[in-house]
Amino acid sequence: MGAFNEIALLKYTHSHNNVFGCGFVAKEFGHHPTQKPVLLLKALIELTTLEGQLVLDPFCGSGSTMVAAKALDRLYLGFDTSSEYIATAKQRLEDLPMLSYIKM
């Protein structure tokens, strides 16, 4: 598999173009001012990595990228300068099995 996984793309959209919408779901928003939807991050991670590979987020904020990576059975490593956001990211990762929004 190369750098683009077309089969994974079709799980998130019904066309072969590179534009698709992935918004926030209930109870997902509000952890960080620049937070991204987990579904969008899952799509990007699945398009470019395989299970077991490492996803690195050097500016992880509240951990959305790591939540998406964990949901997809990827290894993950994130950094942030804010101890508040690091605590939020850790909590979100601990709570992951209870979060229904990360399932497709």
N, C-alpha and C positions, 0 to 999 in steps of 0.2 A: 504494500500500500504506500502510495506517495504522500505528498504533503496535503492533499485534499481528498477527503473521503466523501464521494458523491452519495453513497448509500446512506451515510449518516445525515447528510443534508436533507434527504427526502423524508427523514423522520420528523423534521421540524418545519418543512414547507412542502407544498405540492407541486412545485415547479423547479426547474433546473437553474433558475437565475440566482444571483447572489444577494437578493434583497428579500428579507423576511422579517416579520414583526414578532417580537417576543416581549410582552409587557410584564409588569408585576402582577402577582396574584395576591389574594387576601393574606394579610398578616406578614407579608414579605418586606414591605417598604418601611423606611424610617430608621434604619440602623446607621446610615452614613449619608452625608450630603451629596456624594457622587456615586451612590450605590447603583449597581447594574442589576437587571433581572437575572435570577439564577437560570431560568430557561435559556436566555440568550447566551450566557456563559457556558452552559452545558453544550449548546449547539457548537460554539466555537471550539471548545475543548475536544468534543467528539470528532469534529471535522479535521483536527490537526494532530491528534495523539491516539495511541492505542492503550488498552487496559494495561495497568501496571507501570506506565511511563510517568515521569515526574512533571508536574505542572508547577512552575515557579511564578510567584506573584510578589515582586519586590515592593509594592505599595498596596498591601492587601486590605487596608481599611477594616471594614467590618466582616471580611472573610467570604464574600459571595463567591469568588472564584474558587476558593478552597472547598466551600460547600458543594459547588457543582462538580469539582474534581472528585471529591469523596463519593458522591452519588454515582459517579461513573467508574468507580474502582480504579482511579488514578492515584498515584502518590502526589502529595502536595506539600509545598513549603512557601510560607508567606512571611513578610516582614512589614512592620509599620513603626513609626516613631511615637504613636499615641498609645499609651498603656490602656486608655479607655477603650479604644477600638480593638486592641489586641484581646482584651477581656471579652468584648462582644463576639469577636470571631471565635474564640475558644468555646464560648457558650453555644453559639450556633452549631459548631461542629459536634459538640457533645449531644445536642438536642436533635441531631440529624435524623435518627431513625423515627422520631415522632413527627417530622415535618412531612406533610402530604404533598406539598407543592413541588417537591423535587422528583416525584414520580411522573412518568409520561402516561 
